[in-house]
Amino acid sequence: MGDHDTPKRRGMPPQRLFDDKMQILGLTCGEYQTLNLKGQEVLVAGISHVGRRYRELLVEELKKLDSLAAKYSISILALHQAIDRFFALEETYELRMDELPRNFKYYAMGHLHSRVQASFGNGELAYSGSTEIIRSSEIVDWERRGKGFYIVDINDDNVSIEKVNLGKIRPQLQIKIDYTNFDQELKKLANIIRNYEKPPVVHITVEGEEIDRQRVQQALNETLTGKVLHFRSQIVEEAEKKLTELRTDEVNIQTLLKGYLKDEKVAEFGYELFKVLRFGEVEEAKRIAEDYFRRMKQNVAKESTS
């Protein structure tokens, strides 16, 4: 299970309702099953998503699975984690590449919304990515690589990964309009939109000086309403432009928290809360907090009895 598949409150994961149809691996630790396919023993192992504050446990469980995978010529690891090589910011990944087990034939990865393939250890690693454009930051990668899934063929000697693109993805567009040519560029946008089979989601930024915001919003409504599924508009005055160009990803939030709180574990807890609260996921934040304080109580109880 991924980070968004975990129940918001402690209790049974809803996927358990389908126990007769599918197996959930690794709810609390690394788990595996062996399958006999045409006389060939195949190992399928996995761990459901583990938060960064429990990464030491994750690394230990992966070591156990690594020694197991060495006994099989065909082995698959399903993992929903961020790895440092593919996540640029230190605070966004849970594993370093060198902490992954090396004996699996195929690493079926989740968490990254973009498509990635890389040779690793004795096999191949792949993130198939999300099947829809979830955030505007994914638009460029969608235009380059598409959205969809992989068909993977594994044998004793090699791993073949075939990319399959979905043809009915809801298109999303990022458009910048110079206010000095606002009317002409808005007409161009209207012509572009007509070429899409599905009405797109459009992210529009209007830049310039002394922008008539009411006029811009009225023109966007008249031109786009009924022709797009949804549009988001942002107006940036020239004086504000330098501020909007300040990239928040240049700020290491976790380092700031560590420096302020003076406690690495508390800082990790704070960052876990930050990651979900910035998207308004209050229930998930409550679950993280309850889990954190439950573990704290357990540790205090252990220390008092020792």
C-alpha positions as CSV (number, residue, x, y, z in Angstrom):
1,M,0.0,0.0,0.0
2,G,1.1,3.6,-0.7
3,D,1.0,6.5,1.6
4,H,-2.5,7.5,0.4
5,D,-3.8,3.9,0.8
6,T,-3.2,3.9,4.6
7,P,-6.4,4.4,6.6
8,K,-6.7,7.9,8.0
9,R,-7.5,6.4,11.5
10,R,-6.2,3.3,13.1
11,G,-8.2,0.3,11.9
12,M,-8.5,-2.2,9.2
13,P,-7.3,-1.1,5.7
14,P,-10.2,-1.2,3.3
15,Q,-8.2,-3.4,1.0
16,R,-8.8,-6.2,3.4
17,L,-12.3,-6.5,2.0
18,F,-10.7,-8.0,-1.1
19,D,-8.6,-10.7,0.7
20,D,-10.1,-13.4,-1.5
21,K,-8.9,-11.5,-4.6
22,M,-5.5,-10.0,-3.7
23,Q,-2.8,-10.2,-1.1
24,I,-1.6,-7.1,0.7
25,L,2.1,-7.3,1.5
26,G,4.1,-5.7,4.3
27,L,1.6,-3.9,6.4
28,T,4.0,-3.9,9.4
29,C,7.1,-5.6,8.0
30,G,8.6,-7.1,4.9
31,E,6.4,-10.0,3.6
32,Y,6.6,-12.3,0.6
33,Q,4.9,-15.2,-1.2
34,T,6.4,-17.8,-3.6
35,L,4.6,-18.7,-6.8
36,N,5.1,-21.8,-9.0
37,L,4.7,-20.7,-12.6
38,K,5.3,-23.4,-15.2
39,G,7.7,-25.1,-12.8
40,Q,9.6,-21.9,-12.1
41,E,9.7,-20.7,-8.5
42,V,9.1,-16.9,-8.3
43,L,9.5,-14.8,-5.2
44,V,7.2,-11.7,-4.8
45,A,8.1,-9.6,-1.8
46,G,6.9,-6.2,-0.6
47,I,6.6,-3.6,2.1
48,S,3.8,-1.0,2.3
49,H,4.8,2.6,2.6
50,V,7.0,3.5,5.6
51,G,7.4,7.1,6.8
52,R,10.8,8.7,7.0
53,R,10.8,8.7,10.8
54,Y,10.8,4.8,10.7
55,R,13.5,4.5,8.0
56,E,15.8,2.4,10.2
57,L,13.1,-0.2,10.5
58,L,12.6,-0.1,6.7
59,V,16.3,-0.6,6.0
60,E,16.4,-3.6,8.4
61,E,13.4,-5.3,6.8
62,L,14.9,-4.8,3.3
63,K,18.1,-6.5,4.4
64,K,16.0,-9.6,5.4
65,L,14.3,-9.6,2.0
66,D,17.7,-9.2,0.2
67,S,19.1,-12.4,1.7
68,L,15.9,-14.2,0.7
69,A,15.9,-13.0,-2.9
70,A,19.5,-14.4,-3.4
71,K,17.9,-17.9,-3.4
72,Y,15.6,-17.2,-6.3
73,S,16.5,-16.7,-10.0
74,I,13.3,-14.6,-10.5
75,S,12.3,-12.2,-7.7
76,I,10.1,-9.1,-7.6
77,L,10.1,-6.4,-4.9
78,A,7.1,-4.1,-4.6
79,L,8.0,-0.9,-2.7
80,H,6.3,2.5,-2.3
81,Q,9.1,4.7,-1.2
82,A,11.1,7.8,-2.3
83,I,14.7,7.1,-3.2
84,D,17.4,9.9,-3.1
85,R,18.5,9.5,-6.7
86,F,15.1,10.4,-8.0
87,F,14.0,12.9,-5.4
88,A,16.1,16.0,-5.5
89,L,15.4,17.3,-2.0
90,E,16.9,15.5,1.0
91,E,13.8,15.9,3.1
92,T,11.5,14.2,0.5
93,Y,13.1,10.7,0.4
94,E,13.1,7.8,2.8
95,L,15.8,5.6,1.3
96,R,19.2,6.1,-0.2
97,M,19.9,4.1,-3.4
98,D,22.6,2.1,-1.7
99,E,20.2,1.0,1.0
100,L,18.0,-1.0,-1.5
101,P,18.5,-4.8,-1.6
102,R,20.6,-5.8,-4.7
103,N,19.4,-9.3,-5.3
104,F,16.0,-8.7,-6.8
105,K,15.3,-9.1,-10.5
106,Y,12.7,-6.4,-10.7
107,Y,11.9,-3.4,-8.4
108,A,8.3,-2.3,-8.9
109,M,8.3,1.1,-7.4
110,G,5.6,3.5,-6.4
111,H,5.5,7.1,-4.9
112,L,7.1,9.1,-7.7
113,H,4.4,10.4,-10.2
114,S,6.8,10.5,-13.1
115,R,8.1,7.6,-15.1
116,V,11.7,6.4,-14.3
117,Q,13.7,3.3,-15.3
118,A,17.2,2.4,-14.1
119,S,19.4,-0.7,-13.9
120,F,20.2,-1.6,-10.3
121,G,21.9,-4.5,-8.6
122,N,21.0,-7.7,-10.4
123,G,18.0,-6.3,-12.2
124,E,15.9,-3.3,-13.2
125,L,14.1,-0.7,-11.2
126,A,11.1,1.2,-12.5
127,Y,8.6,3.8,-11.3
128,S,5.6,3.6,-13.6
129,G,4.3,6.9,-12.4
130,S,0.7,8.1,-11.8
131,T,-1.9,7.3,-14.4
132,E,-3.3,10.9,-14.3
133,I,-1.7,14.4,-14.0
134,I,-2.1,15.0,-10.2
135,R,-0.2,18.3,-10.0
136,S,0.8,21.0,-12.4
137,S,4.5,20.1,-11.8
138,E,3.8,16.8,-13.7
139,I,2.7,18.5,-17.0
140,V,6.2,18.7,-18.6
141,D,7.0,15.0,-17.8
142,W,3.6,14.0,-19.2
143,E,4.3,15.8,-22.4
144,R,7.7,14.1,-22.7
145,R,6.9,10.5,-21.4
146,G,3.1,10.2,-21.3
147,K,1.1,8.6,-18.6
148,G,0.3,4.9,-18.2
149,F,1.8,1.6,-17.0
150,Y,4.5,-1.0,-17.8
151,I,4.2,-4.5,-19.0
152,V,7.2,-6.4,-17.6
153,D,8.6,-9.7,-18.9
154,I,11.1,-11.4,-16.6
155,N,13.2,-14.5,-17.1
156,D,16.4,-15.9,-15.7
157,D,18.6,-13.7,-18.0
158,N,17.0,-10.3,-18.4
159,V,14.1,-8.0,-17.7
160,S,12.1,-6.5,-20.5
161,I,10.0,-3.4,-19.7
162,E,7.4,-2.2,-22.2
163,K,5.8,1.2,-21.7
164,V,2.1,1.5,-22.4
165,N,0.6,5.0,-22.7
166,L,-3.0,5.7,-21.8
167,G,-4.8,7.6,-24.6
168,K,-7.5,9.3,-22.6
169,I,-5.5,11.2,-20.0
170,R,-7.2,14.5,-19.0
171,P,-4.8,17.1,-20.6
172,Q,-3.5,19.9,-18.5
173,L,-1.8,23.1,-19.9
174,Q,0.5,25.7,-18.3
175,I,0.1,29.0,-20.1
176,K,1.9,32.3,-19.6
177,I,0.3,35.4,-21.1
178,D,2.1,38.8,-21.5
179,Y,-0.5,41.4,-20.6
180,T,0.7,43.7,-23.3
181,N,-0.6,41.1,-25.9
182,F,-3.4,39.8,-23.7
183,D,-6.2,39.7,-26.3
184,Q,-4.1,38.1,-29.0
185,E,-2.6,35.4,-26.8
186,L,-6.0,34.6,-25.3
187,K,-7.4,34.0,-28.8
188,K,-4.4,31.7,-29.5
189,L,-5.2,29.7,-26.3
190,A,-8.8,29.4,-27.4
191,N,-7.7,27.9,-30.7
192,I,-5.3,25.4,-28.9
193,I,-8.1,24.2,-26.6
194,R,-10.3,23.3,-29.6
195,N,-7.8,20.6,-30.6
196,Y,-8.3,18.5,-27.5
197,E,-10.7,15.7,-27.4
198,K,-11.2,16.1,-23.7
199,P,-11.7,19.6,-22.2
200,P,-8.3,20.3,-20.5
201,V,-7.4,21.8,-17.1
202,V,-5.6,25.1,-17.7
203,H,-3.2,26.9,-15.4
204,I,-2.8,30.5,-16.6
205,T,-0.4,33.1,-15.4
206,V,-0.8,36.7,-16.7
207,E,2.3,38.8,-16.3
208,G,2.8,42.5,-16.9
209,E,2.4,46.1,-15.5
210,E,-0.7,47.9,-14.3
211,I,-2.9,44.8,-15.0
212,D,-6.6,45.4,-15.0
213,R,-7.5,42.3,-12.9
214,Q,-11.2,42.6,-13.3
215,R,-10.9,42.8,-17.1
216,V,-8.5,39.8,-17.2
217,Q,-10.8,37.7,-15.1
218,Q,-13.9,38.6,-17.1
219,A,-12.1,37.8,-20.4
220,L,-10.9,34.5,-19.1
221,N,-14.4,33.5,-17.9
222,E,-16.0,34.5,-21.2
223,T,-13.3,32.7,-23.3
224,L,-12.8,29.5,-21.3
225,T,-16.1,28.7,-19.5
226,G,-17.7,25.6,-21.1
227,K,-14.5,25.0,-23.2
228,V,-12.2,23.7,-20.4
229,L,-12.9,21.4,-17.5
230,H,-11.4,24.0,-15.1
231,F,-8.9,26.8,-15.1
232,R,-6.8,28.4,-12.5
233,S,-5.5,32.0,-13.1
234,Q,-2.7,33.9,-11.4
235,I,-1.9,37.5,-12.0
236,V,1.6,38.7,-11.5
237,E,2.6,42.3,-11.6
238,E,6.2,43.0,-12.7
239,A,7.0,44.3,-9.2
240,E,5.9,41.0,-7.8
241,K,7.6,38.8,-10.4
242,K,10.9,38.5,-8.5
243,L,9.1,37.2,-5.4
244,T,7.1,34.6,-7.4
245,E,10.4,33.4,-8.9
246,L,11.8,32.5,-5.5
247,R,11.6,28.7,-5.5
248,T,10.5,27.2,-2.3
249,D,12.3,23.9,-3.2
250,E,15.6,25.8,-2.6
251,V,14.6,26.0,1.1
252,N,15.4,22.8,3.1
253,I,12.4,22.7,5.4
254,Q,13.7,19.7,7.4
255,T,17.0,21.4,8.1
256,L,15.2,24.5,9.3
257,L,13.1,22.3,11.6
258,K,16.1,20.5,13.0
259,G,17.9,23.8,13.7
260,Y,14.9,25.3,15.4
261,L,13.7,22.2,17.4
262,K,17.2,20.9,18.3
263,D,15.9,17.3,18.2
264,E,16.2,15.2,15.1
265,K,13.3,12.9,15.9
266,V,10.9,15.7,16.8
267,A,12.0,17.5,13.6
268,E,11.2,14.4,11.6
269,F,7.8,14.2,13.3
270,G,7.2,17.9,12.5
271,Y,8.2,17.5,8.9
272,E,5.8,14.5,8.5
273,L,3.0,16.8,9.7
274,F,4.1,19.6,7.4
275,K,4.0,17.3,4.3
276,V,0.3,16.4,4.9
277,L,-0.9,19.7,6.4
278,R,0.3,21.8,3.5
279,F,-2.3,19.9,1.3
280,G,-5.0,20.3,4.0
281,E,-4.9,16.6,5.0
282,V,-5.9,17.2,8.6
283,E,-7.1,13.6,9.3
284,E,-3.8,12.2,8.1
285,A,-2.0,14.6,10.3
286,K,-4.1,13.4,13.3
287,R,-3.2,9.8,12.5
288,I,0.5,10.6,12.3
289,A,0.3,12.5,15.6
290,E,-1.6,9.7,17.4
291,D,0.9,7.1,16.1
292,Y,3.9,9.3,17.2
293,F,2.6,9.8,20.8
294,R,1.6,6.2,21.1
295,R,5.2,5.2,20.3
296,M,6.5,7.8,22.7
297,K,4.3,6.3,25.5
298,Q,5.6,2.8,24.7
299,N,9.2,3.9,24.9
300,V,8.6,5.6,28.2
301,A,6.9,2.5,29.6
302,K,9.9,0.4,28.4
303,E,12.4,2.7,30.0
304,S,10.5,2.7,33.3
305,T,10.5,-1.1,33.5
306,S,14.1,-1.5,32.6
